[in-house]
Amino acid sequence: MELKFTELGHDEFAFREANGDQVKAEITWTQMADLMVMEYTFVEESLRHQGLAKKLVDHAAAYAREHQYKMQPVCSYVADAFDRYDEYNDVKA
């Protein structure tokens, strides 16, 4: 999966896997200074149950670490991942 950093406008960003205009998987957030407010995680139904949603969170967490940001989950999947995996403790807001 090749995730592309995408600017959505108005301080909103995403990492996306797309086929043309069709989004296959994405994680979106609003950037507020050094805080990434994680809003939405999506994986197309045909690609689910392959660990792609976690890979999206992993990618966002790596981006947060690289830029010394923290992540605040609004998205239920990101909140669940933060509860389940200790590997995100350093990026939790």
N, C-alpha and C positions, 0 to 999 in steps of 0.2 A: 504494500500500500504506500503510495506516494502522497503525503499530506502537504498541501500548499498553504502557506500563510496568506490570508486574504483580509484586506481591509474592507469592512462593510459600511463604513461611514459613521460619523458622530461618535467616535471613540469606541466603536464596536469592531471586533476582529473575530477571525475564525481560523482553524486549521481544517481543510477540506480535502476530501477525495471526491473527484467529480469525473463524469464522462460527458464531455461537452457541457451543456447547461444543466444536466441532471446530477444533483448531489447524491453521492452514494453513502457518504459518512461525513460527519462534521462535529466539531465542538466549538461553541461560540462563547464570547465573553465581552463585557464592557470594561474598558481600562479606566480606572480612576486613580490617577497618580501612580503609586507603586502597588496597587491592588487590582487583581484580575477578578471581576465578579463573574463567576462561571454560570452561564444562563441556560445552556441547552446542549444536549448530546444526542446525536441521531445516527443510527446505522440502518440502512435500507434492509427491509425484511429478509431478502434473499442472502444477506451477508451476516445476519445475526448468529449468535452462539458460536462465534469463532474468536472471541477475545478482542474484537476490534474496538469496542467502546473503551475498554481498559487501555488499549494502545493510544486512543485519542487523549485520555487523561494523562497517560505517561508523557505524551508529546507536549501537552500544555504545561505539565509540571517541569519538564526539561527547559522549556522556554522561560518559565517563571524563575527557575534557578539561574539561568544564563543572565537574566536581567535584574536579578535580586528583587523579584516581585513576590507577593503573597497571593494566595488564591482563596476566595470566599465562595463556597458553593451555594448557589440558588437551585441549580439543577439537581434533581433527586438522585441521578446516577452518580454525579461527582460527590455528593454528600455521602452516599453509600460507600463509594470507593474510599473516601477519607476515613470512614468508620472501620472498614474491613482491612485496610492495608496500612501498616506503619511507615511504609516507604515515602508517604506524602507528608509526614509530620513536619518536615522542614519548610514546606510551602503553605501550610495551613495558616489562615489569617486568624 
